[in-house]
């Protein structure tokens, strides 16, 4: 196997440049690079869980974890399996933990009842009312979240850019903890660690980090405060999750496509711009007849395009287009 470093469209197909200097030629290219994690923060002092720098710790050492999403849970699992007894401070902007999954069926929601194209505030109130009605009838909030899933992409596409930005800024953290849930036993273990005081959740902004002898001194700013708190720990794990700005991509293929103008970020910069068939759109608005994009790179158009069931449908549509020869023309995108 070799690392791909570039993708270039030719008059008859595509050429992929590899790190060893050779090239691969094809009729079509598909960018399916998946999630890309954020660069580790903290001047190279913070580390990634499971990386070569993640060395065994004193079981009683104090530890800090940046981020409170699924990557944080992975780090906590690793510490738990290593029988870590020391205090674990989890720092994130909102201090929220993913919720527990429960095996309940989704409710049936008629498309005519979904408020497509309305304001984010109206949708949020409609959603809360539906949850209240469902739970009052003996149901579960998870059934509402899962019942809405078939409409998530259409809801996202029905909003103007302003509503999308508001969602990303104000609602996404709460949506994520309800949408991307933990297995019940895993949640119970983590919730128990929080209840016992071993894990402390702090809603705060990570400000900076420096070495302090053999340990680390981290500075945070509690949410809603101008105060700076200094916490000394043995190790800081950076679990900030996936990158949310495609312009900061570490992938050489993505960087070169954008730099050359063969691709452009979507309006929110959370992925690459594509048309309704997931075809790559260049900086000048030209739709590529040769290159398609699937998965999280297309989140600007679809948003809900991270789980296998959603990506499977996207790939099936792409395969059908390619097999029937209905590739997009080289035209301008609206």
TORKOL-4160 file (C-alpha; in steps of 0.2 Angstrom, whole numbers, padded with zeros to 4 digits, m for minus):
334
<pt num="1" X="0000" Y="0000" Z="0000"/>
<pt num="2" X="0005" Y="0018" Z="m0003"/>
<pt num="3" X="0000" Y="0035" Z="0002"/>
<pt num="4" X="m0010" Y="0045" Z="m0010"/>
<pt num="5" X="m0003" Y="0063" Z="m0012"/>
<pt num="6" X="m0012" Y="0071" Z="m0026"/>
<pt num="7" X="m0027" Y="0069" Z="m0038"/>
<pt num="8" X="m0027" Y="0077" Z="m0055"/>
<pt num="9" X="m0041" Y="0077" Z="m0068"/>
<pt num="10" X="m0036" Y="0073" Z="m0086"/>
<pt num="11" X="m0045" Y="0074" Z="m0102"/>
<pt num="12" X="m0049" Y="0056" Z="m0101"/>
<pt num="13" X="m0049" Y="0052" Z="m0083"/>
<pt num="14" X="m0040" Y="0055" Z="m0067"/>
<pt num="15" X="m0022" Y="0052" Z="m0061"/>
<pt num="16" X="m0017" Y="0049" Z="m0043"/>
<pt num="17" X="0000" Y="0053" Z="m0037"/>
<pt num="18" X="0008" Y="0042" Z="m0024"/>
<pt num="19" X="0021" Y="0045" Z="m0011"/>
<pt num="20" X="0034" Y="0033" Z="m0020"/>
<pt num="21" X="0033" Y="0044" Z="m0036"/>
<pt num="22" X="0022" Y="0032" Z="m0046"/>
<pt num="23" X="0005" Y="0036" Z="m0052"/>
<pt num="24" X="m0012" Y="0027" Z="m0054"/>
<pt num="25" X="m0023" Y="0030" Z="m0069"/>
<pt num="26" X="m0042" Y="0028" Z="m0068"/>
<pt num="27" X="m0058" Y="0034" Z="m0077"/>
<pt num="28" X="m0066" Y="0040" Z="m0061"/>
<pt num="29" X="m0060" Y="0045" Z="m0043"/>
<pt num="30" X="m0069" Y="0045" Z="m0027"/>
<pt num="31" X="m0063" Y="0054" Z="m0012"/>
<pt num="32" X="m0068" Y="0043" Z="0003"/>
<pt num="33" X="m0056" Y="0048" Z="0016"/>
<pt num="34" X="m0067" Y="0048" Z="0031"/>
<pt num="35" X="m0065" Y="0058" Z="0047"/>
<pt num="36" X="m0050" Y="0068" Z="0050"/>
<pt num="37" X="m0045" Y="0072" Z="0068"/>
<pt num="38" X="m0040" Y="0089" Z="0074"/>
<pt num="39" X="m0021" Y="0092" Z="0076"/>
<pt num="40" X="m0016" Y="0089" Z="0094"/>
<pt num="41" X="m0016" Y="0105" Z="0104"/>
<pt num="42" X="m0004" Y="0112" Z="0117"/>
<pt num="43" X="0013" Y="0114" Z="0109"/>
<pt num="44" X="0016" Y="0096" Z="0107"/>
<pt num="45" X="0013" Y="0093" Z="0125"/>
<pt num="46" X="m0004" Y="0086" Z="0125"/>
<pt num="47" X="m0005" Y="0068" Z="0118"/>
<pt num="48" X="m0017" Y="0057" Z="0109"/>
<pt num="49" X="m0024" Y="0042" Z="0118"/>
<pt num="50" X="m0016" Y="0026" Z="0111"/>
<pt num="51" X="m0002" Y="0035" Z="0102"/>
<pt num="52" X="0016" Y="0030" Z="0104"/>
<pt num="53" X="0018" Y="0044" Z="0117"/>
<pt num="54" X="0004" Y="0037" Z="0127"/>
<pt num="55" X="0016" Y="0029" Z="0140"/>
<pt num="56" X="0010" Y="0020" Z="0156"/>
<pt num="57" X="0005" Y="0031" Z="0170"/>
<pt num="58" X="0006" Y="0030" Z="0189"/>
<pt num="59" X="m0011" Y="0023" Z="0193"/>
<pt num="60" X="m0014" Y="0037" Z="0206"/>
<pt num="61" X="m0008" Y="0051" Z="0194"/>
<pt num="62" X="m0020" Y="0066" Z="0190"/>
<pt num="63" X="m0025" Y="0067" Z="0172"/>
<pt num="64" X="m0034" Y="0079" Z="0161"/>
<pt num="65" X="m0044" Y="0075" Z="0145"/>
<pt num="66" X="m0048" Y="0089" Z="0133"/>
<pt num="67" X="m0065" Y="0086" Z="0125"/>
<pt num="68" X="m0080" Y="0076" Z="0131"/>
<pt num="69" X="m0086" Y="0067" Z="0116"/>
<pt num="70" X="m0084" Y="0049" Z="0110"/>
<pt num="71" X="m0065" Y="0051" Z="0109"/>
<pt num="72" X="m0064" Y="0056" Z="0127"/>
<pt num="73" X="m0074" Y="0040" Z="0131"/>
<pt num="74" X="m0061" Y="0030" Z="0122"/>
<pt num="75" X="m0047" Y="0038" Z="0132"/>
<pt num="76" X="m0057" Y="0035" Z="0148"/>
<pt num="77" X="m0060" Y="0017" Z="0143"/>
<pt num="78" X="m0041" Y="0015" Z="0141"/>
<pt num="79" X="m0037" Y="0022" Z="0158"/>
<pt num="80" X="m0051" Y="0012" Z="0166"/>
<pt num="81" X="m0044" Y="m0004" Z="0158"/>
<pt num="82" X="m0027" Y="0000" Z="0165"/>
<pt num="83" X="m0035" Y="0001" Z="0183"/>
<pt num="84" X="m0031" Y="0020" Z="0184"/>
<pt num="85" X="m0036" Y="0027" Z="0201"/>
<pt num="86" X="m0031" Y="0045" Z="0200"/>
<pt num="87" X="m0042" Y="0060" Z="0197"/>
<pt num="88" X="m0047" Y="0063" Z="0179"/>
<pt num="89" X="m0052" Y="0081" Z="0174"/>
<pt num="90" X="m0063" Y="0082" Z="0158"/>
<pt num="91" X="m0063" Y="0099" Z="0150"/>
<pt num="92" X="m0074" Y="0104" Z="0136"/>
<pt num="93" X="m0084" Y="0120" Z="0131"/>
<pt num="94" X="m0100" Y="0114" Z="0137"/>
<pt num="95" X="m0096" Y="0100" Z="0149"/>
<pt num="96" X="m0108" Y="0088" Z="0141"/>
<pt num="97" X="m0107" Y="0069" Z="0141"/>
<pt num="98" X="m0115" Y="0058" Z="0128"/>
<pt num="99" X="m0131" Y="0050" Z="0133"/>
<pt num="100" X="m0134" Y="0031" Z="0135"/>
<pt num="101" X="m0142" Y="0021" Z="0121"/>
<pt num="102" X="m0158" Y="0011" Z="0124"/>
<pt num="103" X="m0166" Y="m0002" Z="0113"/>
<pt num="104" X="m0182" Y="0007" Z="0109"/>
<pt num="105" X="m0191" Y="0008" Z="0092"/>
<pt num="106" X="m0191" Y="0025" Z="0083"/>
<pt num="107" X="m0208" Y="0034" Z="0082"/>
<pt num="108" X="m0216" Y="0036" Z="0065"/>
<pt num="109" X="m0215" Y="0054" Z="0059"/>
<pt num="110" X="m0225" Y="0059" Z="0044"/>
<pt num="111" X="m0214" Y="0071" Z="0032"/>
<pt num="112" X="m0229" Y="0083" Z="0032"/>
<pt num="113" X="m0227" Y="0086" Z="0050"/>
<pt num="114" X="m0209" Y="0090" Z="0050"/>
<pt num="115" X="m0206" Y="0109" Z="0049"/>
<pt num="116" X="m0194" Y="0110" Z="0035"/>
<pt num="117" X="m0187" Y="0127" Z="0031"/>
<pt num="118" X="m0193" Y="0135" Z="0047"/>
<pt num="119" X="m0182" Y="0144" Z="0059"/>
<pt num="120" X="m0170" Y="0134" Z="0071"/>
<pt num="121" X="m0180" Y="0141" Z="0086"/>
<pt num="122" X="m0196" Y="0135" Z="0078"/>
<pt num="123" X="m0189" Y="0118" Z="0075"/>
<pt num="124" X="m0182" Y="0116" Z="0092"/>
<pt num="125" X="m0199" Y="0120" Z="0100"/>
<pt num="126" X="m0207" Y="0108" Z="0089"/>
<pt num="127" X="m0195" Y="0094" Z="0093"/>
<pt num="128" X="m0196" Y="0098" Z="0112"/>
<pt num="129" X="m0215" Y="0097" Z="0111"/>
<pt num="130" X="m0214" Y="0080" Z="0102"/>
<pt num="131" X="m0202" Y="0073" Z="0115"/>
<pt num="132" X="m0214" Y="0079" Z="0129"/>
<pt num="133" X="m0229" Y="0071" Z="0120"/>
<pt num="134" X="m0220" Y="0055" Z="0117"/>
<pt num="135" X="m0213" Y="0053" Z="0135"/>
<pt num="136" X="m0231" Y="0058" Z="0142"/>
<pt num="137" X="m0238" Y="0043" Z="0133"/>
<pt num="138" X="m0225" Y="0032" Z="0140"/>
<pt num="139" X="m0212" Y="0033" Z="0126"/>
<pt num="140" X="m0194" Y="0038" Z="0126"/>
<pt num="141" X="m0185" Y="0053" Z="0119"/>
<pt num="142" X="m0173" Y="0042" Z="0110"/>
<pt num="143" X="m0188" Y="0036" Z="0099"/>
<pt num="144" X="m0190" Y="0054" Z="0093"/>
<pt num="145" X="m0172" Y="0057" Z="0089"/>
<pt num="146" X="m0171" Y="0041" Z="0079"/>
<pt num="147" X="m0188" Y="0044" Z="0071"/>
<pt num="148" X="m0182" Y="0061" Z="0064"/>
<pt num="149" X="m0167" Y="0052" Z="0057"/>
<pt num="150" X="m0174" Y="0049" Z="0039"/>
<pt num="151" X="m0177" Y="0068" Z="0038"/>
<pt num="152" X="m0161" Y="0075" Z="0045"/>
<pt num="153" X="m0152" Y="0078" Z="0028"/>
<pt num="154" X="m0168" Y="0086" Z="0021"/>
<pt num="155" X="m0170" Y="0097" Z="0036"/>
<pt num="156" X="m0152" Y="0103" Z="0035"/>
<pt num="157" X="m0154" Y="0107" Z="0016"/>
<pt num="158" X="m0170" Y="0117" Z="0020"/>
<pt num="159" X="m0161" Y="0129" Z="0030"/>
<pt num="160" X="m0152" Y="0145" Z="0024"/>
<pt num="161" X="m0134" Y="0147" Z="0028"/>
<pt num="162" X="m0138" Y="0158" Z="0043"/>
<pt num="163" X="m0148" Y="0144" Z="0052"/>
<pt num="164" X="m0135" Y="0131" Z="0048"/>
<pt num="165" X="m0122" Y="0142" Z="0056"/>
<pt num="166" X="m0133" Y="0145" Z="0072"/>
<pt num="167" X="m0135" Y="0126" Z="0073"/>
<pt num="168" X="m0117" Y="0123" Z="0072"/>
<pt num="169" X="m0113" Y="0136" Z="0085"/>
<pt num="170" X="m0127" Y="0134" Z="0098"/>
<pt num="171" X="m0136" Y="0117" Z="0095"/>
<pt num="172" X="m0124" Y="0104" Z="0088"/>
<pt num="173" X="m0116" Y="0100" Z="0105"/>
<pt num="174" X="m0133" Y="0095" Z="0112"/>
<pt num="175" X="m0138" Y="0086" Z="0097"/>
<pt num="176" X="m0122" Y="0076" Z="0096"/>
<pt num="177" X="m0124" Y="0069" Z="0114"/>
<pt num="178" X="m0142" Y="0064" Z="0110"/>
<pt num="179" X="m0139" Y="0057" Z="0093"/>
<pt num="180" X="m0122" Y="0048" Z="0095"/>
<pt num="181" X="m0125" Y="0038" Z="0111"/>
<pt num="182" X="m0115" Y="0026" Z="0121"/>
<pt num="183" X="m0119" Y="0008" Z="0125"/>
<pt num="184" X="m0129" Y="0007" Z="0142"/>
<pt num="185" X="m0115" Y="m0003" Z="0151"/>
<pt num="186" X="m0101" Y="0009" Z="0145"/>
<pt num="187" X="m0112" Y="0024" Z="0150"/>
<pt num="188" X="m0116" Y="0017" Z="0167"/>
<pt num="189" X="m0097" Y="0015" Z="0170"/>
<pt num="190" X="m0093" Y="0032" Z="0165"/>
<pt num="191" X="m0108" Y="0040" Z="0175"/>
<pt num="192" X="m0102" Y="0030" Z="0190"/>
<pt num="193" X="m0085" Y="0037" Z="0189"/>
<pt num="194" X="m0092" Y="0055" Z="0188"/>
<pt num="195" X="m0104" Y="0051" Z="0203"/>
<pt num="196" X="m0089" Y="0045" Z="0213"/>
<pt num="197" X="m0079" Y="0060" Z="0210"/>
<pt num="198" X="m0065" Y="0051" Z="0200"/>
<pt num="199" X="m0070" Y="0060" Z="0184"/>
<pt num="200" X="m0074" Y="0078" Z="0185"/>
<pt num="201" X="m0083" Y="0087" Z="0171"/>
<pt num="202" X="m0078" Y="0105" Z="0168"/>
<pt num="203" X="m0087" Y="0117" Z="0156"/>
<pt num="204" X="m0072" Y="0128" Z="0152"/>
<pt num="205" X="m0061" Y="0134" Z="0137"/>
<pt num="206" X="m0043" Y="0127" Z="0136"/>
<pt num="207" X="m0031" Y="0142" Z="0136"/>
<pt num="208" X="m0014" Y="0135" Z="0136"/>
<pt num="209" X="m0002" Y="0122" Z="0143"/>
<pt num="210" X="0016" Y="0121" Z="0148"/>
<pt num="211" X="0028" Y="0108" Z="0156"/>
<pt num="212" X="0030" Y="0108" Z="0175"/>
<pt num="213" X="0044" Y="0097" Z="0180"/>
<pt num="214" X="0039" Y="0079" Z="0175"/>
<pt num="215" X="0021" Y="0084" Z="0173"/>
<pt num="216" X="0010" Y="0097" Z="0164"/>
<pt num="217" X="0002" Y="0113" Z="0170"/>
<pt num="218" X="m0014" Y="0117" Z="0160"/>
<pt num="219" X="m0023" Y="0134" Z="0160"/>
<pt num="220" X="m0042" Y="0134" Z="0158"/>
<pt num="221" X="m0056" Y="0148" Z="0158"/>
<pt num="222" X="m0072" Y="0142" Z="0166"/>
<pt num="223" X="m0087" Y="0145" Z="0155"/>
<pt num="224" X="m0095" Y="0162" Z="0158"/>
<pt num="225" X="m0080" Y="0168" Z="0168"/>
<pt num="226" X="m0064" Y="0178" Z="0164"/>
<pt num="227" X="m0055" Y="0169" Z="0178"/>
<pt num="228" X="m0040" Y="0158" Z="0173"/>
<pt num="229" X="m0038" Y="0142" Z="0183"/>
<pt num="230" X="m0022" Y="0132" Z="0183"/>
<pt num="231" X="m0022" Y="0113" Z="0185"/>
<pt num="232" X="m0007" Y="0103" Z="0187"/>
<pt num="233" X="m0008" Y="0085" Z="0180"/>
<pt num="234" X="0004" Y="0071" Z="0175"/>
<pt num="235" X="m0003" Y="0070" Z="0157"/>
<pt num="236" X="m0015" Y="0079" Z="0146"/>
<pt num="237" X="m0025" Y="0069" Z="0133"/>
<pt num="238" X="m0031" Y="0079" Z="0118"/>
<pt num="239" X="m0048" Y="0071" Z="0113"/>
<pt num="240" X="m0055" Y="0086" Z="0103"/>
<pt num="241" X="m0063" Y="0075" Z="0090"/>
<pt num="242" X="m0064" Y="0077" Z="0072"/>
<pt num="243" X="m0058" Y="0092" Z="0062"/>
<pt num="244" X="m0072" Y="0104" Z="0058"/>
<pt num="245" X="m0063" Y="0116" Z="0046"/>
<pt num="246" X="m0058" Y="0107" Z="0029"/>
<pt num="247" X="m0046" Y="0122" Z="0026"/>
<pt num="248" X="m0035" Y="0115" Z="0040"/>
<pt num="249" X="m0034" Y="0098" Z="0033"/>
<pt num="250" X="m0018" Y="0088" Z="0035"/>
<pt num="251" X="m0022" Y="0077" Z="0020"/>
<pt num="252" X="m0011" Y="0081" Z="0006"/>
<pt num="253" X="m0024" Y="0076" Z="m0007"/>
<pt num="254" X="m0037" Y="0088" Z="0000"/>
<pt num="255" X="m0025" Y="0102" Z="0003"/>
<pt num="256" X="m0018" Y="0101" Z="m0015"/>
<pt num="257" X="m0036" Y="0100" Z="m0023"/>
<pt num="258" X="m0041" Y="0116" Z="m0014"/>
<pt num="259" X="m0025" Y="0125" Z="m0017"/>
<pt num="260" X="m0026" Y="0122" Z="m0036"/>
<pt num="261" X="m0044" Y="0127" Z="m0037"/>
<pt num="262" X="m0050" Y="0109" Z="m0042"/>
<pt num="263" X="m0060" Y="0109" Z="m0026"/>
<pt num="264" X="m0067" Y="0122" Z="m0014"/>
<pt num="265" X="m0073" Y="0122" Z="0004"/>
<pt num="266" X="m0092" Y="0122" Z="0006"/>
<pt num="267" X="m0099" Y="0139" Z="0012"/>
<pt num="268" X="m0097" Y="0133" Z="0031"/>
<pt num="269" X="m0080" Y="0126" Z="0028"/>
<pt num="270" X="m0085" Y="0110" Z="0036"/>
<pt num="271" X="m0082" Y="0099" Z="0021"/>
<pt num="272" X="m0079" Y="0100" Z="0002"/>
<pt num="273" X="m0092" Y="0108" Z="m0009"/>
<pt num="274" X="m0102" Y="0095" Z="m0020"/>
<pt num="275" X="m0117" Y="0095" Z="m0030"/>
<pt num="276" X="m0133" Y="0084" Z="m0028"/>
<pt num="277" X="m0124" Y="0069" Z="m0035"/>
<pt num="278" X="m0109" Y="0071" Z="m0023"/>
<pt num="279" X="m0098" Y="0077" Z="m0038"/>
<pt num="280" X="m0084" Y="0088" Z="m0034"/>
<pt num="281" X="m0086" Y="0107" Z="m0037"/>
<pt num="282" X="m0071" Y="0117" Z="m0042"/>
<pt num="283" X="m0067" Y="0135" Z="m0036"/>
<pt num="284" X="m0075" Y="0142" Z="m0052"/>
<pt num="285" X="m0091" Y="0132" Z="m0049"/>
<pt num="286" X="m0087" Y="0119" Z="m0062"/>
<pt num="287" X="m0094" Y="0102" Z="m0058"/>
<pt num="288" X="m0082" Y="0088" Z="m0061"/>
<pt num="289" X="m0087" Y="0074" Z="m0072"/>
<pt num="290" X="m0074" Y="0063" Z="m0065"/>
<pt num="291" X="m0072" Y="0065" Z="m0046"/>
<pt num="292" X="m0085" Y="0061" Z="m0033"/>
<pt num="293" X="m0085" Y="0063" Z="m0014"/>
<pt num="294" X="m0093" Y="0052" Z="m0001"/>
<pt num="295" X="m0094" Y="0052" Z="0018"/>
<pt num="296" X="m0090" Y="0066" Z="0031"/>
<pt num="297" X="m0081" Y="0077" Z="0017"/>
<pt num="298" X="m0099" Y="0080" Z="0011"/>
<pt num="299" X="m0106" Y="0086" Z="0027"/>
<pt num="300" X="m0108" Y="0104" Z="0021"/>
<pt num="301" X="m0122" Y="0097" Z="0009"/>
<pt num="302" X="m0129" Y="0083" Z="0020"/>
<pt num="303" X="m0123" Y="0086" Z="0038"/>
<pt num="304" X="m0129" Y="0069" Z="0043"/>
<pt num="305" X="m0117" Y="0059" Z="0033"/>
<pt num="306" X="m0106" Y="0050" Z="0046"/>
<pt num="307" X="m0114" Y="0034" Z="0051"/>
<pt num="308" X="m0113" Y="0018" Z="0040"/>
<pt num="309" X="m0132" Y="0018" Z="0035"/>
<pt num="310" X="m0131" Y="0035" Z="0028"/>
<pt num="311" X="m0114" Y="0033" Z="0019"/>
<pt num="312" X="m0120" Y="0016" Z="0012"/>
<pt num="313" X="m0135" Y="0025" Z="0003"/>
<pt num="314" X="m0124" Y="0038" Z="m0004"/>
<pt num="315" X="m0112" Y="0025" Z="m0011"/>
<pt num="316" X="m0126" Y="0015" Z="m0018"/>
<pt num="317" X="m0132" Y="0030" Z="m0027"/>
<pt num="318" X="m0114" Y="0034" Z="m0033"/>
<pt num="319" X="m0112" Y="0017" Z="m0039"/>
<pt num="320" X="m0128" Y="0017" Z="m0049"/>
<pt num="321" X="m0123" Y="0033" Z="m0057"/>
<pt num="322" X="m0106" Y="0027" Z="m0062"/>
<pt num="323" X="m0113" Y="0010" Z="m0069"/>
<pt num="324" X="m0126" Y="0018" Z="m0079"/>
<pt num="325" X="m0114" Y="0031" Z="m0086"/>
<pt num="326" X="m0124" Y="0046" Z="m0079"/>
<pt num="327" X="m0109" Y="0056" Z="m0073"/>
<pt num="328" X="m0112" Y="0075" Z="m0071"/>
<pt num="329" X="m0108" Y="0086" Z="m0086"/>
<pt num="330" X="m0094" Y="0099" Z="m0084"/>
<pt num="331" X="m0105" Y="0113" Z="m0081"/>
<pt num="332" X="m0107" Y="0128" Z="m0068"/>
<pt num="333" X="m0115" Y="0124" Z="m0052"/>
<pt num="334" X="m0128" Y="0135" Z="m0045"/>
